[in-house]
Amino acid sequence: MEVSRWRGFISLTVEAYAALEAARGIRPISVERLRGIRIEWDEVEGLGEKFGLKEEVLRLKREVGIG
């Protein structure tokens, strides 16, 4: 698991995020908050495709301003 900070951004591996969510519970997150988090979008897209959520991931990327 890896958590790192760079200026105002936080980078989490998928494992670190899962551990954080397990400890704190699932909470909604705003698009504004997502813009401040460094996300490995290639990994997210791969998981989205694997679980049949590709369109939802692409829509989220557009809302965040990535795609």
N, CA, C and O atoms as CSV, one atom per row, in Angstrom:
chain,resi,resn,atom,element,x,y,z
A,1,MET,N,N,0.846,-1.176,0.000
A,1,MET,CA,C,0.000,0.000,0.000
A,1,MET,C,C,0.883,1.227,0.000
A,1,MET,O,O,1.925,1.261,0.654
A,2,GLU,N,N,0.459,2.227,-0.735
A,2,GLU,CA,C,1.248,3.441,-0.806
A,2,GLU,C,C,0.338,4.660,-0.779
A,2,GLU,O,O,-0.661,4.731,-1.495
A,3,VAL,N,N,0.707,5.606,0.055
A,3,VAL,CA,C,0.020,6.888,0.122
A,3,VAL,C,C,1.099,7.947,0.032
A,3,VAL,O,O,2.067,7.916,0.792
A,4,SER,N,N,0.940,8.885,-0.890
A,4,SER,CA,C,1.929,9.952,-0.999
A,4,SER,C,C,1.218,11.277,-1.222
A,4,SER,O,O,0.076,11.323,-1.677
A,5,ARG,N,N,1.916,12.344,-0.895
A,5,ARG,CA,C,1.368,13.694,-1.069
A,5,ARG,C,C,2.304,14.493,-1.965
A,5,ARG,O,O,3.526,14.364,-1.885
A,6,TRP,N,N,1.715,15.311,-2.808
A,6,TRP,CA,C,2.469,16.232,-3.636
A,6,TRP,C,C,1.649,17.497,-3.736
A,6,TRP,O,O,0.593,17.513,-4.368
A,7,ARG,N,N,2.137,18.565,-3.111
A,7,ARG,CA,C,1.403,19.827,-3.000
A,7,ARG,C,C,0.028,19.563,-2.400
A,7,ARG,O,O,-0.057,19.057,-1.280
A,8,GLY,N,N,-1.050,19.887,-3.106
A,8,GLY,CA,C,-2.391,19.666,-2.567
A,8,GLY,C,C,-3.009,18.348,-2.977
A,8,GLY,O,O,-4.196,18.116,-2.745
A,9,PHE,N,N,-2.206,17.472,-3.592
A,9,PHE,CA,C,-2.741,16.216,-4.107
A,9,PHE,C,C,-2.335,15.046,-3.232
A,9,PHE,O,O,-1.256,15.040,-2.640
A,10,ILE,N,N,-3.207,14.061,-3.157
A,10,ILE,CA,C,-2.934,12.822,-2.432
A,10,ILE,C,C,-2.996,11.686,-3.449
A,10,ILE,O,O,-3.916,11.632,-4.265
A,11,SER,N,N,-2.038,10.795,-3.403
A,11,SER,CA,C,-2.015,9.631,-4.289
A,11,SER,C,C,-2.169,8.371,-3.452
A,11,SER,O,O,-1.420,8.150,-2.501
A,12,LEU,N,N,-3.145,7.549,-3.813
A,12,LEU,CA,C,-3.393,6.295,-3.104
A,12,LEU,C,C,-3.373,5.140,-4.095
A,12,LEU,O,O,-3.905,5.259,-5.199
A,13,THR,N,N,-2.767,4.033,-3.712
A,13,THR,CA,C,-2.943,2.828,-4.514
A,13,THR,C,C,-4.352,2.313,-4.248
A,13,THR,O,O,-4.994,2.706,-3.274
A,14,VAL,N,N,-4.820,1.441,-5.113
A,14,VAL,CA,C,-6.159,0.872,-4.931
A,14,VAL,C,C,-6.259,0.178,-3.578
A,14,VAL,O,O,-7.284,0.267,-2.903
A,15,GLU,N,N,-5.190,-0.513,-3.184
A,15,GLU,CA,C,-5.196,-1.219,-1.902
A,15,GLU,C,C,-5.312,-0.251,-0.734
A,15,GLU,O,O,-6.045,-0.505,0.221
A,16,ALA,N,N,-4.576,0.875,-0.813
A,16,ALA,CA,C,-4.620,1.870,0.260
A,16,ALA,C,C,-6.014,2.485,0.358
A,16,ALA,O,O,-6.526,2.695,1.458
A,17,TYR,N,N,-6.625,2.770,-0.784
A,17,TYR,CA,C,-7.966,3.339,-0.774
A,17,TYR,C,C,-8.962,2.347,-0.182
A,17,TYR,O,O,-9.837,2.726,0.597
A,18,ALA,N,N,-8.826,1.079,-0.553
A,18,ALA,CA,C,-9.727,0.049,-0.017
A,18,ALA,C,C,-9.583,-0.063,1.496
A,18,ALA,O,O,-10.578,-0.199,2.208
A,19,ALA,N,N,-8.342,-0.006,1.992
A,19,ALA,CA,C,-8.119,-0.073,3.440
A,19,ALA,C,C,-8.727,1.147,4.126
A,19,ALA,O,O,-9.336,1.026,5.189
A,20,LEU,N,N,-8.562,2.312,3.522
A,20,LEU,CA,C,-9.132,3.538,4.086
A,20,LEU,C,C,-10.654,3.449,4.142
A,20,LEU,O,O,-11.257,3.783,5.162
A,21,GLU,N,N,-11.267,3.012,3.075
A,21,GLU,CA,C,-12.723,2.885,3.049
A,21,GLU,C,C,-13.212,1.849,4.050
A,21,GLU,O,O,-14.248,2.040,4.687
A,22,ALA,N,N,-12.474,0.757,4.192
A,22,ALA,CA,C,-12.869,-0.279,5.153
A,22,ALA,C,C,-12.840,0.267,6.574
A,22,ALA,O,O,-13.677,-0.093,7.402
A,23,ALA,N,N,-11.881,1.130,6.852
A,23,ALA,CA,C,-11.745,1.682,8.200
A,23,ALA,C,C,-12.765,2.787,8.471
A,23,ALA,O,O,-13.229,2.933,9.601
A,24,ARG,N,N,-13.113,3.557,7.460
A,24,ARG,CA,C,-13.978,4.718,7.650
A,24,ARG,C,C,-15.388,4.517,7.134
A,24,ARG,O,O,-16.279,5.309,7.445
A,25,GLY,N,N,-15.603,3.486,6.360
A,25,GLY,CA,C,-16.929,3.271,5.786
A,25,GLY,C,C,-17.066,3.972,4.443
A,25,GLY,O,O,-16.309,4.890,4.128
A,26,ILE,N,N,-18.019,3.539,3.674
A,26,ILE,CA,C,-18.256,4.123,2.358
A,26,ILE,C,C,-18.952,5.463,2.544
A,26,ILE,O,O,-19.950,5.566,3.257
A,27,ARG,N,N,-18.418,6.477,1.898
A,27,ARG,CA,C,-18.996,7.816,1.956
A,27,ARG,C,C,-19.049,8.391,0.551
A,27,ARG,O,O,-18.189,8.085,-0.276
A,28,PRO,N,N,-20.035,9.212,0.273
A,28,PRO,CA,C,-20.059,9.858,-1.043
A,28,PRO,C,C,-18.868,10.807,-1.170
A,28,PRO,O,O,-18.387,11.347,-0.174
A,29,ILE,N,N,-18.404,11.001,-2.385
A,29,ILE,CA,C,-17.305,11.929,-2.625
A,29,ILE,C,C,-17.721,12.864,-3.754
A,29,ILE,O,O,-18.313,12.423,-4.738
A,30,SER,N,N,-17.418,14.131,-3.619
A,30,SER,CA,C,-17.829,15.108,-4.619
A,30,SER,C,C,-16.840,15.129,-5.783
A,30,SER,O,O,-15.689,14.713,-5.652
A,31,VAL,N,N,-17.319,15.622,-6.919
A,31,VAL,CA,C,-16.451,15.770,-8.089
A,31,VAL,C,C,-15.314,16.728,-7.760
A,31,VAL,O,O,-14.185,16.517,-8.203
A,32,GLU,N,N,-15.591,17.769,-6.994
A,32,GLU,CA,C,-14.546,18.718,-6.611
A,32,GLU,C,C,-13.443,18.027,-5.814
A,32,GLU,O,O,-12.260,18.306,-6.012
A,33,ARG,N,N,-13.825,17.142,-4.930
A,33,ARG,CA,C,-12.834,16.400,-4.133
A,33,ARG,C,C,-12.022,15.462,-5.021
A,33,ARG,O,O,-10.813,15.321,-4.838
A,34,LEU,N,N,-12.688,14.821,-5.984
A,34,LEU,CA,C,-11.977,13.933,-6.902
A,34,LEU,C,C,-10.929,14.690,-7.711
A,34,LEU,O,O,-9.887,14.133,-8.055
A,35,ARG,N,N,-11.200,15.952,-8.015
A,35,ARG,CA,C,-10.229,16.748,-8.778
A,35,ARG,C,C,-8.943,16.968,-7.994
A,35,ARG,O,O,-7.894,17.207,-8.593
A,36,GLY,N,N,-9.002,16.893,-6.671
A,36,GLY,CA,C,-7.824,17.085,-5.833
A,36,GLY,C,C,-7.091,15.807,-5.490
A,36,GLY,O,O,-6.106,15.834,-4.752
A,37,ILE,N,N,-7.559,14.685,-6.018
A,37,ILE,CA,C,-6.945,13.390,-5.736
A,37,ILE,C,C,-6.312,12.867,-7.022
A,37,ILE,O,O,-6.960,12.841,-8.068
A,38,ARG,N,N,-5.068,12.456,-6.948
A,38,ARG,CA,C,-4.412,11.858,-8.124
A,38,ARG,C,C,-4.933,10.434,-8.281
A,38,ARG,O,O,-4.775,9.597,-7.392
A,39,ILE,N,N,-5.547,10.180,-9.408
A,39,ILE,CA,C,-6.168,8.881,-9.661
A,39,ILE,C,C,-5.460,8.217,-10.834
A,39,ILE,O,O,-5.212,8.856,-11.856
A,40,GLU,N,N,-5.140,6.956,-10.692
A,40,GLU,CA,C,-4.549,6.172,-11.781
A,40,GLU,C,C,-5.689,5.737,-12.701
A,40,GLU,O,O,-6.222,4.636,-12.558
A,41,TRP,N,N,-6.062,6.605,-13.644
A,41,TRP,CA,C,-7.242,6.372,-14.458
A,41,TRP,C,C,-7.132,5.125,-15.322
A,41,TRP,O,O,-8.142,4.474,-15.588
A,42,ASP,N,N,-5.919,4.776,-15.768
A,42,ASP,CA,C,-5.773,3.552,-16.568
A,42,ASP,C,C,-6.205,2.333,-15.755
A,42,ASP,O,O,-6.876,1.436,-16.264
A,43,GLU,N,N,-5.808,2.318,-14.485
A,43,GLU,CA,C,-6.179,1.208,-13.605
A,43,GLU,C,C,-7.684,1.210,-13.340
A,43,GLU,O,O,-8.320,0.155,-13.328
A,44,VAL,N,N,-8.243,2.388,-13.131
A,44,VAL,CA,C,-9.684,2.506,-12.886
A,44,VAL,C,C,-10.465,2.055,-14.120
A,44,VAL,O,O,-11.468,1.350,-14.003
A,45,GLU,N,N,-9.998,2.467,-15.305
A,45,GLU,CA,C,-10.674,2.043,-16.532
A,45,GLU,C,C,-10.620,0.528,-16.692
A,45,GLU,O,O,-11.604,-0.092,-17.095
A,46,GLY,N,N,-9.473,-0.066,-16.377
A,46,GLY,CA,C,-9.345,-1.523,-16.461
A,46,GLY,C,C,-10.313,-2.229,-15.532
A,46,GLY,O,O,-10.948,-3.212,-15.914
A,47,LEU,N,N,-10.425,-1.724,-14.305
A,47,LEU,CA,C,-11.369,-2.314,-13.354
A,47,LEU,C,C,-12.808,-2.098,-13.810
A,47,LEU,O,O,-13.649,-2.989,-13.688
A,48,GLY,N,N,-13.084,-0.900,-14.340
A,48,GLY,CA,C,-14.423,-0.617,-14.844
A,48,GLY,C,C,-14.822,-1.563,-15.958
A,48,GLY,O,O,-15.950,-2.054,-16.002
A,49,GLU,N,N,-13.879,-1.814,-16.859
A,49,GLU,CA,C,-14.157,-2.746,-17.956
A,49,GLU,C,C,-14.360,-4.163,-17.427
A,49,GLU,O,O,-15.250,-4.882,-17.881
A,50,LYS,N,N,-13.531,-4.556,-16.470
A,50,LYS,CA,C,-13.622,-5.900,-15.890
A,50,LYS,C,C,-14.979,-6.143,-15.231
A,50,LYS,O,O,-15.524,-7.243,-15.310
A,51,PHE,N,N,-15.524,-5.103,-14.577
A,51,PHE,CA,C,-16.777,-5.257,-13.842
A,51,PHE,C,C,-17.988,-4.689,-14.585
A,51,PHE,O,O,-19.056,-4.518,-13.996
A,52,GLY,N,N,-17.824,-4.400,-15.871
A,52,GLY,CA,C,-18.950,-3.926,-16.669
A,52,GLY,C,C,-19.372,-2.503,-16.359
A,52,GLY,O,O,-20.544,-2.161,-16.513
A,53,LEU,N,N,-18.439,-1.669,-15.924
A,53,LEU,CA,C,-18.751,-0.287,-15.557
A,53,LEU,C,C,-17.986,0.725,-16.408
A,53,LEU,O,O,-17.762,1.859,-15.984
A,54,LYS,N,N,-17.590,0.311,-17.601
A,54,LYS,CA,C,-16.754,1.164,-18.443
A,54,LYS,C,C,-17.410,2.517,-18.726
A,54,LYS,O,O,-16.759,3.554,-18.597
A,55,GLU,N,N,-18.680,2.520,-19.107
A,55,GLU,CA,C,-19.376,3.776,-19.420
A,55,GLU,C,C,-19.448,4.699,-18.207
A,55,GLU,O,O,-19.297,5.913,-18.342
A,56,GLU,N,N,-19.679,4.131,-17.021
A,56,GLU,CA,C,-19.738,4.935,-15.801
A,56,GLU,C,C,-18.382,5.572,-15.504
A,56,GLU,O,O,-18.313,6.728,-15.086
A,57,VAL,N,N,-17.304,4.814,-15.720
A,57,VAL,CA,C,-15.955,5.347,-15.494
A,57,VAL,C,C,-15.672,6.483,-16.472
A,57,VAL,O,O,-15.136,7.519,-16.078
A,58,LEU,N,N,-16.024,6.302,-17.735
A,58,LEU,CA,C,-15.790,7.349,-18.729
A,58,LEU,C,C,-16.596,8.608,-18.411
A,58,LEU,O,O,-16.101,9.722,-18.582
A,59,ARG,N,N,-17.831,8.435,-17.949
A,59,ARG,CA,C,-18.653,9.587,-17.563
A,59,ARG,C,C,-18.030,10.318,-16.377
A,59,ARG,O,O,-17.993,11.548,-16.350
A,60,LEU,N,N,-17.540,9.554,-15.393
A,60,LEU,CA,C,-16.895,10.159,-14.227
A,60,LEU,C,C,-15.644,10.929,-14.646
A,60,LEU,O,O,-15.404,12.032,-14.154
A,61,LYS,N,N,-14.848,10.360,-15.548
A,61,LYS,CA,C,-13.656,11.055,-16.041
A,61,LYS,C,C,-14.033,12.390,-16.676
A,61,LYS,O,O,-13.364,13.398,-16.447
A,62,ARG,N,N,-15.099,12.399,-17.472
A,62,ARG,CA,C,-15.542,13.647,-18.110
A,62,ARG,C,C,-15.973,14.661,-17.056
A,62,ARG,O,O,-15.638,15.841,-17.161
A,63,GLU,N,N,-16.713,14.213,-16.040
A,63,GLU,CA,C,-17.177,15.122,-14.993
A,63,GLU,C,C,-16.015,15.712,-14.208
A,63,GLU,O,O,-16.049,16.878,-13.813
A,64,VAL,N,N,-14.987,14.900,-13.985
A,64,VAL,CA,C,-13.811,15.365,-13.245
A,64,VAL,C,C,-12.959,16.272,-14.129
A,64,VAL,O,O,-12.157,17.060,-13.627
A,65,GLY,N,N,-13.133,16.160,-15.447
A,65,GLY,CA,C,-12.380,16.999,-16.370
A,65,GLY,C,C,-11.156,16.319,-16.941
A,65,GLY,O,O,-10.226,16.985,-17.395
A,66,ILE,N,N,-11.149,14.993,-16.921
A,66,ILE,CA,C,-10.001,14.238,-17.414
A,66,ILE,C,C,-10.211,13.798,-18.859
A,66,ILE,O,O,-9.290,13.890,-19.671
A,67,GLY,N,N,-11.393,13.328,-19.183
A,67,GLY,CA,C,-11.611,12.736,-20.510
A,67,GLY,C,C,-12.577,13.471,-21.366
A,67,GLY,O,O,-12.835,13.062,-22.498
